[in-house]
Amino acid sequence: MIALVLLLAWQPFAFAGKATSTDDLEKGLDHLLGFVASEQSAEGLDRSVVDDVLQYVEQSPEMAQYTPRERDGVRGAFLSYAVERPLDEVVRYAYNRRIPEGASNPSSIHFARWTSINGASDDALPDIWPLLTSLEQPTVIRGVSRETIAPDLHTGAYYAYDLQRAIVLLQDGSRRAVISLSNQIGHSDVGRKGVIVGDDKDWNYLYTEAQGVNKAGLGWVKSRIYQFLSVCIYIEDQASPGIVKMGVFQWLGAGWAGFNMVDTHHIQKGLERYAVQFKAMMTADEMPEPQALEALYDVLHQSDEGLLRKTAYDVTRHIHGLAKKGDSARERRTADDVDPRTYVDGLDREELVTVIMREYVKHRLGKGSPLASAFWVAIKANGERPKPL
């Protein structure tokens, strides 16, 4: 059963007005983080305190920063920015079972998938964007997702973990809001060594199976993410459509031997990494429309897995070659620890599709792809449905 929870007795939100005080903001954040952890229905939302958080985001200037108070003993950060794209399109890119997050958020996410919706492992994430057209009552979608992140900017390590998730959709008058809440379940897997190959903006990464941190003198470290919390908010005023105001609050604790080595500036850098990438993607004329990415996803899932694996191998071998010739010793050292064939043989179909779709987005945005001469010829021009490989 899909977890669409409607609150029939809900009163509308009115989140435009006086400035939100720090105390009211922190109270609202506590409420939202408690909500995602509690598994409550929409009836558990307190409209007044949620309103304070929405109001704070709506009134924050571009790229504004804020340091929220610690939660669960870990530090946090906040960043606000605007994206010039309609809310339904932004949501269709970001929360879509047919657009892997590794393709729509490649500098942050390697692989991600929802493993259950409302406790049912055979349910898929429902299409969220159509629900935005008729929000007479707030809607809550709950589930669990499994994520593997891209290599960290500071250590080169990457981690896999499970998240308790809740997505809240609501409307007041001409304003629509989407609130995405995340709460890490337990600790992450032990971090493994990865590397950013070349410029992070090119989205080329290598992943080893070796546990540790990819930093001189710390290769022995068995690190984990102890806690990750997130409140991500999207707001659009339909009176001025086509601009989505975003605000992201995140808390992160990671380290080894029980010590948290993450400070606020580390989290802030990660938020900026995501914001710059996402804004550029959403506003680029060359960015494929979500319908085109959905069609490509369908075609890839219909294609022979052996051919998908060969295509993903070509991609991985190319990135591996770039790393072996890289300017940094870290890139060259990591390349020595990666066998492209072994790595690709360990990927399942969904992960293979993610690798290829990420390359398609890179290709369309002019970032280059080893598949340009062999694979993209199968993609029909002018928005027509791609042919199976």
C-alpha positions as CSV (number, residue, x, y, z in Angstrom):
1,M,0.0,0.0,0.0
2,I,1.4,3.4,-1.0
3,A,1.8,5.7,2.0
4,L,-0.4,8.6,0.9
5,V,-1.8,10.0,4.1
6,L,-4.4,12.8,3.8
7,L,-5.5,15.0,6.7
8,L,-9.1,16.0,6.1
9,A,-9.5,18.4,8.9
10,W,-6.3,20.4,8.1
11,Q,-6.4,24.2,8.2
12,P,-4.4,25.9,5.4
13,F,-0.8,27.1,5.9
14,A,-0.1,30.8,5.7
15,F,3.6,31.1,5.6
16,A,4.1,34.7,4.4
17,G,4.3,37.3,7.1
18,K,6.6,38.6,9.8
19,A,10.2,37.4,10.1
20,T,10.7,34.0,11.9
21,S,12.7,34.2,15.1
22,T,15.6,31.9,15.7
23,D,13.7,30.2,18.6
24,D,10.7,29.6,16.4
25,L,12.8,28.3,13.6
26,E,14.6,25.8,15.9
27,K,11.3,24.7,17.4
28,G,9.9,24.0,13.9
29,L,13.0,22.0,12.9
30,D,12.7,19.9,16.1
31,H,9.1,19.2,15.1
32,L,9.9,18.2,11.6
33,L,12.8,15.9,12.6
34,G,10.6,14.4,15.2
35,F,7.9,13.9,12.6
36,V,10.1,11.9,10.2
37,A,11.4,9.7,13.1
38,S,7.9,9.0,14.6
39,E,6.1,7.5,11.6
40,Q,3.1,9.7,12.4
41,S,0.4,10.5,9.9
42,A,-0.2,14.1,8.6
43,E,-2.3,14.6,11.7
44,G,1.0,14.7,13.7
45,L,2.1,17.9,11.9
46,D,1.8,21.1,13.9
47,R,0.8,23.7,11.3
48,S,2.1,26.7,13.3
49,V,5.6,25.5,13.9
50,V,6.0,24.1,10.3
51,D,4.8,27.5,9.1
52,D,7.8,29.2,10.9
53,V,10.3,27.0,9.0
54,L,8.6,27.6,5.6
55,Q,8.5,31.3,6.3
56,Y,12.2,31.4,7.2
57,V,13.2,29.6,3.9
58,E,10.9,31.9,1.8
59,Q,12.4,35.0,3.3
60,S,16.1,33.9,3.2
61,P,18.3,35.7,0.6
62,E,20.1,33.8,-2.2
63,M,22.9,31.5,-0.9
64,A,22.2,32.6,2.7
65,Q,23.9,30.5,5.4
66,Y,22.8,29.7,8.9
67,T,24.2,27.4,11.6
68,P,21.3,25.5,13.3
69,R,21.8,24.2,16.8
70,E,23.2,20.7,17.2
71,R,20.9,17.7,17.0
72,D,21.8,14.3,18.5
73,G,25.2,15.7,19.3
74,V,26.1,16.5,15.7
75,R,26.6,19.9,14.0
76,G,24.5,21.3,11.2
77,A,24.3,23.9,8.4
78,F,21.8,25.6,6.2
79,L,21.8,27.0,2.7
80,S,19.1,28.8,0.7
81,Y,18.8,29.4,-3.0
82,A,16.4,29.7,-5.9
83,V,16.0,27.6,-9.0
84,E,14.3,29.0,-12.1
85,R,12.1,26.1,-12.9
86,P,8.4,25.2,-12.1
87,L,8.0,23.2,-8.9
88,D,6.4,20.2,-10.5
89,E,9.4,19.9,-12.9
90,V,11.9,20.2,-10.1
91,V,10.1,17.5,-8.1
92,R,9.8,15.3,-11.2
93,Y,13.6,15.4,-11.6
94,A,14.4,15.0,-7.9
95,Y,11.8,12.4,-6.7
96,N,11.1,10.1,-9.6
97,R,11.5,6.3,-9.6
98,R,12.3,6.5,-13.3
99,I,15.1,9.1,-13.0
100,P,17.8,7.6,-10.7
101,E,19.2,10.1,-8.2
102,G,22.6,9.2,-9.4
103,A,21.7,10.9,-12.7
104,S,19.8,13.9,-11.3
105,N,22.2,14.5,-8.3
106,P,25.5,13.0,-9.6
107,S,28.0,15.0,-7.5
108,S,26.3,13.8,-4.2
109,I,24.8,10.4,-5.0
110,H,26.4,7.3,-6.6
111,F,23.4,5.0,-6.3
112,A,20.1,5.4,-4.5
113,R,16.8,3.5,-4.3
114,W,13.6,3.4,-2.2
115,T,13.6,-0.1,-0.5
116,S,10.1,0.2,0.9
117,I,7.1,2.4,0.9
118,N,5.0,2.2,4.1
119,G,6.7,-1.0,5.1
120,A,6.0,-2.7,1.8
121,S,9.2,-3.7,-0.2
122,D,7.3,-4.4,-3.4
123,D,5.8,-0.9,-3.6
124,A,7.5,1.8,-5.8
125,L,7.8,5.5,-5.0
126,P,4.6,7.0,-6.4
127,D,4.6,9.9,-8.9
128,I,4.6,12.9,-6.7
129,W,4.4,15.8,-9.1
130,P,0.8,15.2,-10.3
131,L,-0.3,15.5,-6.6
132,L,0.8,19.1,-6.6
133,T,-2.1,20.2,-8.9
134,S,-4.8,19.4,-6.3
135,L,-3.5,19.8,-2.8
136,E,-6.8,20.3,-0.9
137,Q,-5.2,18.6,2.1
138,P,-1.5,17.9,2.9
139,T,-0.1,14.6,1.6
140,V,2.6,12.6,3.3
141,I,4.6,9.9,1.6
142,R,6.8,7.7,3.8
143,G,9.4,5.1,3.1
144,V,13.0,3.9,3.5
145,S,15.8,4.5,1.0
146,R,19.3,3.1,0.6
147,E,21.9,5.5,-0.6
148,T,25.6,5.3,-1.6
149,I,27.2,8.7,-1.8
150,A,29.8,10.1,-4.2
151,P,33.3,10.4,-2.8
152,D,33.6,13.0,0.0
153,L,35.3,16.3,-0.9
154,H,37.6,16.2,2.1
155,T,38.6,12.6,2.5
156,G,37.6,10.8,-0.7
157,A,35.7,8.2,1.3
158,Y,32.2,7.1,0.3
159,Y,29.5,5.5,2.4
160,A,26.3,3.5,2.1
161,Y,23.4,3.9,4.6
162,D,19.7,3.6,5.1
163,L,17.4,6.6,5.6
164,Q,13.9,6.9,7.1
165,R,12.1,9.3,4.7
166,A,9.0,11.4,4.7
167,I,7.9,13.8,1.9
168,V,5.2,16.3,2.8
169,L,3.2,18.2,0.2
170,L,1.0,21.1,1.1
171,Q,-0.5,24.3,-0.2
172,D,-1.8,27.7,1.0
173,G,-3.5,29.9,-1.5
174,S,-1.1,30.3,-4.4
175,R,1.8,28.9,-2.5
176,R,2.9,25.3,-2.8
177,A,5.5,23.6,-0.7
178,V,7.3,20.2,-0.7
179,I,9.2,19.2,2.5
180,S,11.6,16.2,2.2
181,L,12.7,14.8,5.5
182,S,15.5,12.3,6.2
183,N,16.7,10.5,9.3
184,Q,19.6,8.0,9.1
185,I,18.8,4.5,10.4
186,G,21.7,3.3,12.6
187,H,25.3,3.9,11.5
188,S,26.5,3.7,7.9
189,D,28.6,0.9,6.5
190,V,32.3,1.4,7.0
191,G,33.6,4.0,4.6
192,R,35.5,2.9,1.5
193,K,38.1,4.6,-0.5
194,G,37.0,6.5,-3.6
195,V,38.3,9.5,-5.5
196,I,37.1,12.5,-7.5
197,V,38.8,12.2,-10.9
198,G,39.7,15.6,-12.3
199,D,37.3,18.4,-11.7
200,D,34.3,17.6,-9.5
201,K,32.1,19.4,-11.9
202,D,32.7,16.7,-14.5
203,W,31.2,14.0,-12.3
204,N,33.9,11.4,-12.8
205,Y,34.5,9.2,-9.8
206,L,36.2,5.9,-9.0
207,Y,35.1,3.5,-6.2
208,T,37.3,0.9,-4.6
209,E,36.3,-1.9,-2.2
210,A,39.0,-1.0,0.2
211,Q,37.9,0.2,3.6
212,G,39.4,3.4,4.8
213,V,39.9,7.1,4.1
214,N,41.6,8.2,0.9
215,K,43.9,10.7,2.6
216,A,47.6,10.6,3.3
217,G,48.3,9.1,6.7
218,L,44.7,8.1,7.3
219,G,44.2,5.2,4.9
220,W,43.8,2.8,7.9
221,V,40.8,4.6,9.3
222,K,37.6,2.7,9.6
223,S,35.2,5.6,9.5
224,R,31.4,5.6,9.5
225,I,28.6,8.2,9.3
226,Y,27.1,8.1,12.7
227,Q,24.1,10.4,12.0
228,F,22.6,12.2,9.1
229,L,19.5,14.4,9.4
230,S,18.0,16.6,6.6
231,V,15.1,19.0,6.1
232,C,14.9,20.0,2.5
233,I,12.2,22.6,1.5
234,Y,10.9,23.7,-1.9
235,I,8.4,26.6,-2.2
236,E,6.7,28.0,-5.3
237,D,4.3,30.9,-5.4
238,Q,1.9,30.3,-8.3
239,A,1.3,34.0,-8.5
240,S,4.9,34.2,-9.7
241,P,5.4,30.7,-11.2
242,G,8.6,29.2,-12.5
243,I,10.8,30.1,-9.5
244,V,11.3,27.6,-6.7
245,K,12.8,28.8,-3.4
246,M,14.9,26.1,-1.8
247,G,16.3,25.8,1.7
248,V,18.3,22.8,3.0
249,F,19.1,22.1,6.7
250,Q,21.5,19.2,7.3
251,W,23.2,17.7,10.3
252,L,26.1,15.2,9.9
253,G,28.2,13.3,12.3
254,A,31.0,11.0,11.0
255,G,34.4,9.8,12.1
256,W,36.0,6.8,13.7
257,A,36.4,5.2,17.2
258,G,33.3,7.1,18.3
259,F,34.7,10.5,17.6
260,N,32.8,13.0,15.3
261,M,35.3,14.7,13.0
262,V,32.7,16.8,11.0
263,D,32.4,20.5,11.6
264,T,29.8,23.0,10.2
265,H,32.1,24.2,7.4
266,H,32.4,20.6,6.0
267,I,28.6,20.4,5.8
268,Q,28.3,23.8,4.3
269,K,30.8,22.8,1.5
270,G,28.6,19.8,0.7
271,L,25.5,21.9,0.6
272,E,27.2,24.3,-1.8
273,R,28.4,21.5,-3.9
274,Y,24.9,20.2,-4.4
275,A,23.3,23.7,-4.9
276,V,25.7,24.8,-7.6
277,Q,25.3,21.5,-9.5
278,F,21.5,21.4,-9.1
279,K,20.9,25.0,-10.1
280,A,23.2,24.6,-13.2
281,M,21.3,21.4,-14.2
282,M,17.8,22.9,-13.8
283,T,18.6,26.0,-15.7
284,A,20.6,24.6,-18.6
285,D,18.9,24.6,-22.0
286,E,20.7,21.4,-22.8
287,M,19.3,19.5,-19.7
288,P,17.1,16.7,-21.0
289,E,13.4,17.1,-20.1
290,P,12.3,14.7,-17.4
291,Q,10.0,12.9,-19.9
292,A,13.0,12.2,-22.0
293,L,14.9,10.7,-19.1
294,E,11.9,8.6,-18.1
295,A,11.7,7.2,-21.6
296,L,15.4,6.4,-21.6
297,Y,15.0,4.6,-18.3
298,D,12.2,2.5,-19.7
299,V,14.3,1.6,-22.8
300,L,17.4,0.7,-20.7
301,H,15.3,-1.6,-18.5
302,Q,14.1,-3.4,-21.6
303,S,17.6,-3.8,-22.9
304,D,19.8,-6.9,-22.6
305,E,21.7,-6.8,-19.3
306,G,24.9,-8.0,-21.0
307,L,24.9,-5.0,-23.3
308,L,24.2,-2.7,-20.3
309,R,27.1,-4.2,-18.5
310,K,29.4,-3.7,-21.5
311,T,28.3,-0.1,-21.8
312,A,28.9,0.6,-18.1
313,Y,32.3,-1.1,-18.4
314,D,33.3,1.3,-21.2
315,V,32.4,4.2,-18.9
316,T,34.3,2.9,-15.9
317,R,37.3,2.0,-18.0
318,H,37.4,5.5,-19.4
319,I,37.3,7.1,-15.9
320,H,39.9,4.6,-14.7
321,G,42.1,5.7,-17.6
322,L,41.7,9.4,-16.7
323,A,42.7,8.6,-13.1
324,K,45.8,6.7,-14.1
325,K,46.9,9.8,-16.0
326,G,45.7,12.2,-13.4
327,D,47.6,15.1,-11.9
328,S,47.2,14.0,-8.3
329,A,48.9,11.0,-6.7
330,R,45.6,10.2,-5.0
331,E,43.9,9.6,-8.4
332,R,46.8,7.4,-9.7
333,R,47.0,5.5,-6.4
334,T,43.3,4.8,-6.4
335,A,43.3,3.7,-10.0
336,D,45.8,1.0,-9.1
337,D,43.2,-0.4,-6.6
338,V,40.4,-0.5,-9.1
339,D,39.7,-3.2,-11.7
340,P,37.0,-1.8,-14.0
341,R,35.8,-5.3,-15.0
342,T,35.4,-6.5,-11.4
343,Y,33.7,-3.3,-10.4
344,V,31.1,-3.5,-13.2
345,D,30.5,-7.2,-12.6
346,G,29.3,-6.3,-9.1
347,L,26.6,-3.9,-10.3
348,D,22.9,-5.0,-10.6
349,R,20.6,-3.8,-13.4
350,E,19.4,-0.7,-11.6
351,E,22.9,0.4,-10.9
352,L,23.9,-0.3,-14.6
353,V,21.0,1.9,-15.7
354,T,22.1,4.6,-13.3
355,V,25.7,4.6,-14.7
356,I,24.4,5.0,-18.3
357,M,21.8,7.6,-17.5
358,R,24.4,9.7,-15.6
359,E,26.6,9.5,-18.8
360,Y,23.6,10.7,-20.9
361,V,23.1,13.8,-18.7
362,K,26.9,14.5,-18.8
363,H,26.8,14.1,-22.6
364,R,23.9,16.5,-23.0
365,L,25.4,19.1,-20.7
366,G,28.7,19.0,-22.7
367,K,30.8,17.3,-20.1
368,G,32.0,14.6,-22.5
369,S,31.4,10.9,-22.5
370,P,33.2,7.9,-23.9
371,L,29.9,6.7,-25.3
372,A,29.3,9.7,-27.5
373,S,30.3,7.8,-30.7
374,A,28.7,4.4,-29.9
375,F,25.8,4.7,-27.6
376,W,24.1,8.0,-28.1
377,V,23.3,7.1,-31.8
378,A,20.5,5.0,-30.3
379,I,18.9,8.1,-28.8
380,K,16.4,9.6,-31.1
381,A,16.4,13.3,-31.6
382,N,13.6,15.9,-31.2
383,G,12.2,14.3,-28.1
384,E,11.2,11.0,-29.7
385,R,11.3,7.8,-27.7
386,P,14.8,6.2,-27.7
387,K,15.1,2.9,-29.4
388,P,16.2,-0.2,-27.4
389,L,19.9,-1.0,-27.5
